[in-house]
Amino acid sequence: MSNPDKIDKQLIRKILDLCMESKFDEVDKLITNKQANNCIDEISKSLENLEIKSDKISRDKLMSLTVVKLKKMCRDNNIKKISRLRKSELVDVIYEKLNTH
């Protein structure tokens, strides 16, 4: 018998996609408060491991990320010498790396 307070992986993926699109009101329609409390840790882990899969990414999307996430993206994409860069500079180097081939 399944637990109605648990959320399956497919629903968590849908929630993450909605959050990435800032559609939080739609997330509220999908789950109950108890379900939300039960999946916060799992969603947080998924967000930490989330990689942007698109070859192309906008500067606005990059600017919406934290410096910590931008630096992680740099490391993941083998971009060096980033320790002293400001957020806007990080965005520039990531944008160039991901949007030029």
Backbone atoms as SQL, in Angstrom:
CREATE TABLE atoms (id INTEGER PRIMARY KEY, chain TEXT, resi INTEGER, resn TEXT, atom TEXT, x REAL, y REAL, z REAL);
INSERT INTO atoms VALUES
  (1, 'A', 1, 'MET', 'N', 0.843, -1.172, 0.000),
  (2, 'A', 1, 'MET', 'CA', 0.000, 0.000, 0.000),
  (3, 'A', 1, 'MET', 'C', 0.890, 1.238, 0.000),
  (4, 'A', 2, 'SER', 'N', 0.652, 2.148, -0.912),
  (5, 'A', 2, 'SER', 'CA', 1.524, 3.309, -1.008),
  (6, 'A', 2, 'SER', 'C', 1.153, 4.373, 0.009),
  (7, 'A', 3, 'ASN', 'N', 2.155, 5.131, 0.405),
  (8, 'A', 3, 'ASN', 'CA', 1.970, 6.217, 1.365),
  (9, 'A', 3, 'ASN', 'C', 1.554, 7.470, 0.604),
  (10, 'A', 4, 'PRO', 'N', 0.366, 8.048, 0.917),
  (11, 'A', 4, 'PRO', 'CA', -0.100, 9.227, 0.179),
  (12, 'A', 4, 'PRO', 'C', 0.731, 10.482, 0.441),
  (13, 'A', 5, 'ASP', 'N', 1.574, 10.448, 1.475),
  (14, 'A', 5, 'ASP', 'CA', 2.400, 11.603, 1.801),
  (15, 'A', 5, 'ASP', 'C', 3.750, 11.577, 1.093),
  (16, 'A', 6, 'LYS', 'N', 4.056, 10.485, 0.412),
  (17, 'A', 6, 'LYS', 'CA', 5.309, 10.394, -0.339),
  (18, 'A', 6, 'LYS', 'C', 5.097, 10.875, -1.760),
  (19, 'A', 7, 'ILE', 'N', 6.181, 11.317, -2.372),
  (20, 'A', 7, 'ILE', 'CA', 6.134, 11.818, -3.734),
  (21, 'A', 7, 'ILE', 'C', 7.093, 10.998, -4.576),
  (22, 'A', 8, 'ASP', 'N', 6.630, 10.556, -5.734),
  (23, 'A', 8, 'ASP', 'CA', 7.514, 9.757, -6.590),
  (24, 'A', 8, 'ASP', 'C', 8.495, 10.651, -7.358),
  (25, 'A', 9, 'LYS', 'N', 9.490, 10.023, -7.918),
  (26, 'A', 9, 'LYS', 'CA', 10.567, 10.751, -8.611),
  (27, 'A', 9, 'LYS', 'C', 10.049, 11.565, -9.793),
  (28, 'A', 10, 'GLN', 'N', 9.062, 11.040, -10.501),
  (29, 'A', 10, 'GLN', 'CA', 8.513, 11.758, -11.649),
  (30, 'A', 10, 'GLN', 'C', 7.850, 13.065, -11.208),
  (31, 'A', 11, 'LEU', 'N', 7.133, 13.026, -10.096),
  (32, 'A', 11, 'LEU', 'CA', 6.492, 14.236, -9.585),
  (33, 'A', 11, 'LEU', 'C', 7.548, 15.232, -9.094),
  (34, 'A', 12, 'ILE', 'N', 8.601, 14.743, -8.473),
  (35, 'A', 12, 'ILE', 'CA', 9.683, 15.622, -8.021),
  (36, 'A', 12, 'ILE', 'C', 10.311, 16.319, -9.224),
  (37, 'A', 13, 'ARG', 'N', 10.522, 15.597, -10.309),
  (38, 'A', 13, 'ARG', 'CA', 11.091, 16.210, -11.522),
  (39, 'A', 13, 'ARG', 'C', 10.166, 17.309, -12.047),
  (40, 'A', 14, 'LYS', 'N', 8.855, 17.033, -12.037),
  (41, 'A', 14, 'LYS', 'CA', 7.882, 18.039, -12.495),
  (42, 'A', 14, 'LYS', 'C', 7.944, 19.279, -11.600),
  (43, 'A', 15, 'ILE', 'N', 8.054, 19.059, -10.293),
  (44, 'A', 15, 'ILE', 'CA', 8.143, 20.174, -9.345),
  (45, 'A', 15, 'ILE', 'C', 9.403, 20.994, -9.616),
  (46, 'A', 16, 'LEU', 'N', 10.532, 20.314, -9.822),
  (47, 'A', 16, 'LEU', 'CA', 11.783, 21.017, -10.119),
  (48, 'A', 16, 'LEU', 'C', 11.664, 21.836, -11.396),
  (49, 'A', 17, 'ASP', 'N', 11.055, 21.251, -12.417),
  (50, 'A', 17, 'ASP', 'CA', 10.877, 21.982, -13.677),
  (51, 'A', 17, 'ASP', 'C', 10.022, 23.232, -13.461),
  (52, 'A', 18, 'LEU', 'N', 8.947, 23.105, -12.698),
  (53, 'A', 18, 'LEU', 'CA', 8.091, 24.256, -12.421),
  (54, 'A', 18, 'LEU', 'C', 8.835, 25.321, -11.621),
  (55, 'A', 19, 'CYS', 'N', 9.650, 24.884, -10.670),
  (56, 'A', 19, 'CYS', 'CA', 10.428, 25.840, -9.875),
  (57, 'A', 19, 'CYS', 'C', 11.436, 26.580, -10.749),
  (58, 'A', 20, 'MET', 'N', 12.059, 25.872, -11.681),
  (59, 'A', 20, 'MET', 'CA', 13.025, 26.510, -12.570),
  (60, 'A', 20, 'MET', 'C', 12.343, 27.565, -13.445),
  (61, 'A', 21, 'GLU', 'N', 11.042, 27.371, -13.683),
  (62, 'A', 21, 'GLU', 'CA', 10.284, 28.328, -14.487),
  (63, 'A', 21, 'GLU', 'C', 9.560, 29.348, -13.598),
  (64, 'A', 22, 'SER', 'N', 9.831, 29.315, -12.303),
  (65, 'A', 22, 'SER', 'CA', 9.208, 30.213, -11.323),
  (66, 'A', 22, 'SER', 'C', 7.687, 30.107, -11.322),
  (67, 'A', 23, 'LYS', 'N', 7.172, 28.917, -11.510),
  (68, 'A', 23, 'LYS', 'CA', 5.726, 28.680, -11.489),
  (69, 'A', 23, 'LYS', 'C', 5.332, 28.023, -10.167),
  (70, 'A', 24, 'PHE', 'N', 5.585, 28.747, -9.082),
  (71, 'A', 24, 'PHE', 'CA', 5.388, 28.194, -7.748),
  (72, 'A', 24, 'PHE', 'C', 3.922, 27.958, -7.418),
  (73, 'A', 25, 'ASP', 'N', 3.026, 28.755, -7.985),
  (74, 'A', 25, 'ASP', 'CA', 1.605, 28.545, -7.731),
  (75, 'A', 25, 'ASP', 'C', 1.139, 27.206, -8.287),
  (76, 'A', 26, 'GLU', 'N', 1.731, 26.755, -9.390),
  (77, 'A', 26, 'GLU', 'CA', 1.390, 25.448, -9.946),
  (78, 'A', 26, 'GLU', 'C', 1.932, 24.318, -9.071),
  (79, 'A', 27, 'VAL', 'N', 3.061, 24.558, -8.424),
  (80, 'A', 27, 'VAL', 'CA', 3.610, 23.559, -7.507),
  (81, 'A', 27, 'VAL', 'C', 2.639, 23.355, -6.344),
  (82, 'A', 28, 'ASP', 'N', 2.092, 24.449, -5.836),
  (83, 'A', 28, 'ASP', 'CA', 1.139, 24.354, -4.724),
  (84, 'A', 28, 'ASP', 'C', -0.075, 23.503, -5.084),
  (85, 'A', 29, 'LYS', 'N', -0.469, 23.505, -6.347),
  (86, 'A', 29, 'LYS', 'CA', -1.623, 22.722, -6.791),
  (87, 'A', 29, 'LYS', 'C', -1.300, 21.235, -6.878),
  (88, 'A', 30, 'LEU', 'N', -0.027, 20.911, -7.012),
  (89, 'A', 30, 'LEU', 'CA', 0.375, 19.513, -7.210),
  (90, 'A', 30, 'LEU', 'C', 0.511, 18.704, -5.922),
  (91, 'A', 31, 'ILE', 'N', 0.887, 19.373, -4.840),
  (92, 'A', 31, 'ILE', 'CA', 1.209, 18.614, -3.629),
  (93, 'A', 31, 'ILE', 'C', 0.582, 19.237, -2.387),
  (94, 'A', 32, 'THR', 'N', 0.434, 18.422, -1.356),
  (95, 'A', 32, 'THR', 'CA', -0.065, 18.894, -0.069),
  (96, 'A', 32, 'THR', 'C', 1.100, 19.407, 0.768),
  (97, 'A', 33, 'ASN', 'N', 0.796, 20.103, 1.841),
  (98, 'A', 33, 'ASN', 'CA', 1.856, 20.603, 2.728),
  (99, 'A', 33, 'ASN', 'C', 2.668, 19.462, 3.322),
  (100, 'A', 34, 'LYS', 'N', 1.999, 18.391, 3.709),
  (101, 'A', 34, 'LYS', 'CA', 2.716, 17.261, 4.298),
  (102, 'A', 34, 'LYS', 'C', 3.649, 16.622, 3.269),
  (103, 'A', 35, 'GLN', 'N', 3.176, 16.496, 2.035),
  (104, 'A', 35, 'GLN', 'CA', 4.034, 15.963, 0.976),
  (105, 'A', 35, 'GLN', 'C', 5.228, 16.885, 0.750),
  (106, 'A', 36, 'ALA', 'N', 4.959, 18.181, 0.765),
  (107, 'A', 36, 'ALA', 'CA', 6.041, 19.147, 0.553),
  (108, 'A', 36, 'ALA', 'C', 7.098, 19.006, 1.633),
  (109, 'A', 37, 'ASN', 'N', 6.666, 18.882, 2.878),
  (110, 'A', 37, 'ASN', 'CA', 7.617, 18.716, 3.970),
  (111, 'A', 37, 'ASN', 'C', 8.411, 17.430, 3.828),
  (112, 'A', 38, 'ASN', 'N', 7.782, 16.393, 3.304),
  (113, 'A', 38, 'ASN', 'CA', 8.464, 15.106, 3.168),
  (114, 'A', 38, 'ASN', 'C', 9.463, 15.069, 2.017),
  (115, 'A', 39, 'CYS', 'N', 9.357, 15.989, 1.066),
  (116, 'A', 39, 'CYS', 'CA', 10.259, 15.909, -0.085),
  (117, 'A', 39, 'CYS', 'C', 11.261, 17.060, -0.167),
  (118, 'A', 40, 'ILE', 'N', 11.280, 17.962, 0.798),
  (119, 'A', 40, 'ILE', 'CA', 12.191, 19.107, 0.743),
  (120, 'A', 40, 'ILE', 'C', 13.649, 18.652, 0.626),
  (121, 'A', 41, 'ASP', 'N', 14.047, 17.692, 1.430),
  (122, 'A', 41, 'ASP', 'CA', 15.436, 17.223, 1.370),
  (123, 'A', 41, 'ASP', 'C', 15.776, 16.628, 0.006),
  (124, 'A', 42, 'GLU', 'N', 14.865, 15.845, -0.524),
  (125, 'A', 42, 'GLU', 'CA', 15.134, 15.213, -1.811),
  (126, 'A', 42, 'GLU', 'C', 15.208, 16.246, -2.934),
  (127, 'A', 43, 'ILE', 'N', 14.329, 17.232, -2.878),
  (128, 'A', 43, 'ILE', 'CA', 14.361, 18.290, -3.884),
  (129, 'A', 43, 'ILE', 'C', 15.642, 19.109, -3.744),
  (130, 'A', 44, 'SER', 'N', 16.037, 19.391, -2.513),
  (131, 'A', 44, 'SER', 'CA', 17.275, 20.147, -2.299),
  (132, 'A', 44, 'SER', 'C', 18.475, 19.408, -2.871),
  (133, 'A', 45, 'LYS', 'N', 18.533, 18.115, -2.653),
  (134, 'A', 45, 'LYS', 'CA', 19.636, 17.321, -3.208),
  (135, 'A', 45, 'LYS', 'C', 19.616, 17.355, -4.731),
  (136, 'A', 46, 'SER', 'N', 18.423, 17.249, -5.290),
  (137, 'A', 46, 'SER', 'CA', 18.304, 17.278, -6.749),
  (138, 'A', 46, 'SER', 'C', 18.740, 18.624, -7.300),
  (139, 'A', 47, 'LEU', 'N', 18.379, 19.704, -6.619),
  (140, 'A', 47, 'LEU', 'CA', 18.771, 21.031, -7.071),
  (141, 'A', 47, 'LEU', 'C', 20.276, 21.217, -7.018),
  (142, 'A', 48, 'GLU', 'N', 20.904, 20.684, -5.980),
  (143, 'A', 48, 'GLU', 'CA', 22.353, 20.795, -5.857),
  (144, 'A', 48, 'GLU', 'C', 23.048, 20.080, -7.011),
  (145, 'A', 49, 'ASN', 'N', 22.455, 18.980, -7.456),
  (146, 'A', 49, 'ASN', 'CA', 23.064, 18.188, -8.515),
  (147, 'A', 49, 'ASN', 'C', 22.563, 18.556, -9.904),
  (148, 'A', 50, 'LEU', 'N', 21.630, 19.491, -9.951),
  (149, 'A', 50, 'LEU', 'CA', 21.036, 19.862, -11.225),
  (150, 'A', 50, 'LEU', 'C', 22.072, 20.508, -12.129),
  (151, 'A', 51, 'GLU', 'N', 22.150, 20.026, -13.344),
  (152, 'A', 51, 'GLU', 'CA', 23.039, 20.611, -14.333),
  (153, 'A', 51, 'GLU', 'C', 22.186, 21.170, -15.447),
  (154, 'A', 52, 'ILE', 'N', 22.573, 22.290, -15.961),
  (155, 'A', 52, 'ILE', 'CA', 21.845, 22.866, -17.071),
  (156, 'A', 52, 'ILE', 'C', 22.183, 22.054, -18.304),
  (157, 'A', 53, 'LYS', 'N', 21.170, 21.478, -18.920),
  (158, 'A', 53, 'LYS', 'CA', 21.397, 20.538, -19.997),
  (159, 'A', 53, 'LYS', 'C', 21.349, 21.179, -21.371),
  (160, 'A', 54, 'SER', 'N', 20.900, 22.378, -21.432),
  (161, 'A', 54, 'SER', 'CA', 20.792, 23.044, -22.723),
  (162, 'A', 54, 'SER', 'C', 22.168, 23.514, -23.189),
  (163, 'A', 55, 'ASP', 'N', 22.389, 23.430, -24.498),
  (164, 'A', 55, 'ASP', 'CA', 23.626, 23.970, -25.050),
  (165, 'A', 55, 'ASP', 'C', 23.630, 25.489, -24.972),
  (166, 'A', 56, 'LYS', 'N', 22.464, 26.078, -25.094),
  (167, 'A', 56, 'LYS', 'CA', 22.330, 27.532, -25.085),
  (168, 'A', 56, 'LYS', 'C', 21.668, 27.970, -23.786),
  (169, 'A', 57, 'ILE', 'N', 22.143, 29.033, -23.214),
  (170, 'A', 57, 'ILE', 'CA', 21.570, 29.555, -21.981),
  (171, 'A', 57, 'ILE', 'C', 21.644, 31.079, -22.028),
  (172, 'A', 58, 'SER', 'N', 20.614, 31.721, -21.513),
  (173, 'A', 58, 'SER', 'CA', 20.577, 33.183, -21.579),
  (174, 'A', 58, 'SER', 'C', 21.396, 33.802, -20.449),
  (175, 'A', 59, 'ARG', 'N', 21.817, 35.023, -20.670),
  (176, 'A', 59, 'ARG', 'CA', 22.516, 35.769, -19.619),
  (177, 'A', 59, 'ARG', 'C', 21.596, 35.995, -18.421),
  (178, 'A', 60, 'ASP', 'N', 20.312, 36.243, -18.693),
  (179, 'A', 60, 'ASP', 'CA', 19.352, 36.447, -17.592),
  (180, 'A', 60, 'ASP', 'C', 19.267, 35.220, -16.696),
  (181, 'A', 61, 'LYS', 'N', 19.241, 34.059, -17.317),
  (182, 'A', 61, 'LYS', 'CA', 19.191, 32.811, -16.544),
  (183, 'A', 61, 'LYS', 'C', 20.451, 32.666, -15.699),
  (184, 'A', 62, 'LEU', 'N', 21.585, 32.962, -16.266),
  (185, 'A', 62, 'LEU', 'CA', 22.835, 32.895, -15.516),
  (186, 'A', 62, 'LEU', 'C', 22.855, 33.910, -14.380),
  (187, 'A', 63, 'MET', 'N', 22.384, 35.118, -14.640),
  (188, 'A', 63, 'MET', 'CA', 22.370, 36.154, -13.604),
  (189, 'A', 63, 'MET', 'C', 21.453, 35.792, -12.442),
  (190, 'A', 64, 'SER', 'N', 20.471, 34.938, -12.689),
  (191, 'A', 64, 'SER', 'CA', 19.559, 34.542, -11.618),
  (192, 'A', 64, 'SER', 'C', 20.188, 33.524, -10.659),
  (193, 'A', 65, 'LEU', 'N', 21.329, 32.942, -11.068),
  (194, 'A', 65, 'LEU', 'CA', 22.010, 31.968, -10.217),
  (195, 'A', 65, 'LEU', 'C', 22.913, 32.669, -9.213),
  (196, 'A', 66, 'THR', 'N', 23.223, 31.973, -8.134),
  (197, 'A', 66, 'THR', 'CA', 24.134, 32.522, -7.127),
  (198, 'A', 66, 'THR', 'C', 25.571, 32.401, -7.622),
  (199, 'A', 67, 'VAL', 'N', 26.463, 33.156, -7.019),
  (200, 'A', 67, 'VAL', 'CA', 27.885, 33.086, -7.365),
  (201, 'A', 67, 'VAL', 'C', 28.416, 31.676, -7.112),
  (202, 'A', 68, 'VAL', 'N', 27.971, 31.050, -6.044),
  (203, 'A', 68, 'VAL', 'CA', 28.411, 29.688, -5.725),
  (204, 'A', 68, 'VAL', 'C', 28.032, 28.736, -6.857),
  (205, 'A', 69, 'LYS', 'N', 26.800, 28.849, -7.347),
  (206, 'A', 69, 'LYS', 'CA', 26.363, 27.987, -8.448),
  (207, 'A', 69, 'LYS', 'C', 27.102, 28.317, -9.742),
  (208, 'A', 70, 'LEU', 'N', 27.356, 29.590, -9.969),
  (209, 'A', 70, 'LEU', 'CA', 28.114, 29.981, -11.160),
  (210, 'A', 70, 'LEU', 'C', 29.527, 29.406, -11.123),
  (211, 'A', 71, 'LYS', 'N', 30.151, 29.465, -9.961),
  (212, 'A', 71, 'LYS', 'CA', 31.511, 28.908, -9.836),
  (213, 'A', 71, 'LYS', 'C', 31.505, 27.399, -10.025),
  (214, 'A', 72, 'LYS', 'N', 30.457, 26.747, -9.534),
  (215, 'A', 72, 'LYS', 'CA', 30.339, 25.302, -9.752),
  (216, 'A', 72, 'LYS', 'C', 30.183, 25.008, -11.237),
  (217, 'A', 73, 'MET', 'N', 29.398, 25.813, -11.929),
  (218, 'A', 73, 'MET', 'CA', 29.248, 25.645, -13.377),
  (219, 'A', 73, 'MET', 'C', 30.589, 25.820, -14.079),
  (220, 'A', 74, 'CYS', 'N', 31.366, 26.773, -13.615),
  (221, 'A', 74, 'CYS', 'CA', 32.704, 26.978, -14.194),
  (222, 'A', 74, 'CYS', 'C', 33.554, 25.731, -14.007),
  (223, 'A', 75, 'ARG', 'N', 33.576, 25.206, -12.806),
  (224, 'A', 75, 'ARG', 'CA', 34.361, 23.991, -12.547),
  (225, 'A', 75, 'ARG', 'C', 33.856, 22.829, -13.398),
  (226, 'A', 76, 'ASP', 'N', 32.528, 22.686, -13.476),
  (227, 'A', 76, 'ASP', 'CA', 31.941, 21.597, -14.264),
  (228, 'A', 76, 'ASP', 'C', 32.263, 21.712, -15.750),
  (229, 'A', 77, 'ASN', 'N', 32.493, 22.927, -16.204),
  (230, 'A', 77, 'ASN', 'CA', 32.780, 23.162, -17.620),
  (231, 'A', 77, 'ASN', 'C', 34.255, 23.446, -17.878),
  (232, 'A', 78, 'ASN', 'N', 35.077, 23.126, -16.890),
  (233, 'A', 78, 'ASN', 'CA', 36.532, 23.248, -17.026),
  (234, 'A', 78, 'ASN', 'C', 36.978, 24.677, -17.364),
  (235, 'A', 79, 'ILE', 'N', 36.330, 25.651, -16.720),
  (236, 'A', 79, 'ILE', 'CA', 36.709, 27.056, -16.881),
  (237, 'A', 79, 'ILE', 'C', 37.629, 27.402, -15.715),
  (238, 'A', 80, 'LYS', 'N', 38.812, 27.864, -16.018),
  (239, 'A', 80, 'LYS', 'CA', 39.844, 28.115, -15.000),
  (240, 'A', 80, 'LYS', 'C', 39.957, 29.594, -14.649),
  (241, 'A', 81, 'LYS', 'N', 40.712, 29.865, -13.587),
  (242, 'A', 81, 'LYS', 'CA', 41.036, 31.227, -13.136),
  (243, 'A', 81, 'LYS', 'C', 39.784, 32.054, -12.856),
  (244, 'A', 82, 'ILE', 'N', 38.915, 31.513, -12.000),
  (245, 'A', 82, 'ILE', 'CA', 37.640, 32.180, -11.714),
  (246, 'A', 82, 'ILE', 'C', 37.551, 32.759, -10.308),
  (247, 'A', 83, 'SER', 'N', 38.520, 32.472, -9.477),
  (248, 'A', 83, 'SER', 'CA', 38.407, 32.803, -8.056),
  (249, 'A', 83, 'SER', 'C', 38.200, 34.289, -7.775),
  (250, 'A', 84, 'ARG', 'N', 38.752, 35.153, -8.593),
  (251, 'A', 84, 'ARG', 'CA', 38.637, 36.596, -8.347),
  (252, 'A', 84, 'ARG', 'C', 37.600, 37.295, -9.214),
  (253, 'A', 85, 'LEU', 'N', 36.866, 36.513, -9.991),
  (254, 'A', 85, 'LEU', 'CA', 35.883, 37.120, -10.883),
  (255, 'A', 85, 'LEU', 'C', 34.618, 37.532, -10.129),
  (256, 'A', 86, 'ARG', 'N', 34.054, 38.635, -10.556),
  (257, 'A', 86, 'ARG', 'CA', 32.771, 39.086, -10.020),
  (258, 'A', 86, 'ARG', 'C', 31.655, 38.322, -10.720),
  (259, 'A', 87, 'LYS', 'N', 30.458, 38.437, -10.157),
  (260, 'A', 87, 'LYS', 'CA', 29.329, 37.697, -10.702),
  (261, 'A', 87, 'LYS', 'C', 29.136, 37.978, -12.191),
  (262, 'A', 88, 'SER', 'N', 29.136, 39.230, -12.572),
  (263, 'A', 88, 'SER', 'CA', 28.914, 39.575, -13.985),
  (264, 'A', 88, 'SER', 'C', 30.005, 38.984, -14.880),
  (265, 'A', 89, 'GLU', 'N', 31.230, 38.925, -14.356),
  (266, 'A', 89, 'GLU', 'CA', 32.331, 38.346, -15.123),
  (267, 'A', 89, 'GLU', 'C', 32.169, 36.827, -15.247),
  (268, 'A', 90, 'LEU', 'N', 31.712, 36.198, -14.174),
  (269, 'A', 90, 'LEU', 'CA', 31.437, 34.763, -14.225),
  (270, 'A', 90, 'LEU', 'C', 30.367, 34.467, -15.275),
  (271, 'A', 91, 'VAL', 'N', 29.320, 35.281, -15.249),
  (272, 'A', 91, 'VAL', 'CA', 28.249, 35.122, -16.231),
  (273, 'A', 91, 'VAL', 'C', 28.813, 35.234, -17.642),
  (274, 'A', 92, 'ASP', 'N', 29.665, 36.215, -17.862),
  (275, 'A', 92, 'ASP', 'CA', 30.251, 36.411, -19.193),
  (276, 'A', 92, 'ASP', 'C', 31.053, 35.195, -19.657),
  (277, 'A', 93, 'VAL', 'N', 31.910, 34.682, -18.791),
  (278, 'A', 93, 'VAL', 'CA', 32.753, 33.550, -19.216),
  (279, 'A', 93, 'VAL', 'C', 31.930, 32.282, -19.420),
  (280, 'A', 94, 'ILE', 'N', 30.945, 32.075, -18.575),
  (281, 'A', 94, 'ILE', 'CA', 30.083, 30.895, -18.742),
  (282, 'A', 94, 'ILE', 'C', 29.259, 31.023, -20.011),
  (283, 'A', 95, 'TYR', 'N', 28.698, 32.195, -20.208),
  (284, 'A', 95, 'TYR', 'CA', 27.883, 32.429, -21.402),
  (285, 'A', 95, 'TYR', 'C', 28.696, 32.168, -22.665),
  (286, 'A', 96, 'GLU', 'N', 29.903, 32.698, -22.689),
  (287, 'A', 96, 'GLU', 'CA', 30.765, 32.488, -23.862),
  (288, 'A', 96, 'GLU', 'C', 31.105, 31.021, -24.061),
  (289, 'A', 97, 'LYS', 'N', 31.410, 30.353, -22.977),
  (290, 'A', 97, 'LYS', 'CA', 31.780, 28.938, -23.056),
  (291, 'A', 97, 'LYS', 'C', 30.602, 28.082, -23.552),
  (292, 'A', 98, 'LEU', 'N', 29.422, 28.329, -23.003),
  (293, 'A', 98, 'LEU', 'CA', 28.264, 27.487, -23.317),
  (294, 'A', 98, 'LEU', 'C', 27.578, 27.864, -24.631),
  (295, 'A', 99, 'ASN', 'N', 27.787, 29.063, -25.106),
  (296, 'A', 99, 'ASN', 'CA', 27.055, 29.512, -26.274),
  (297, 'A', 99, 'ASN', 'C', 27.911, 29.670, -27.525),
  (298, 'A', 100, 'THR', 'N', 29.160, 29.251, -27.459),
  (299, 'A', 100, 'THR', 'CA', 30.004, 29.236, -28.650),
  (300, 'A', 100, 'THR', 'C', 30.530, 27.821, -28.841),
  (301, 'A', 101, 'HIS', 'N', 30.626, 27.431, -30.058),
  (302, 'A', 101, 'HIS', 'CA', 31.134, 26.067, -30.349),
  (303, 'A', 101, 'HIS', 'C', 32.229, 26.142, -31.354);
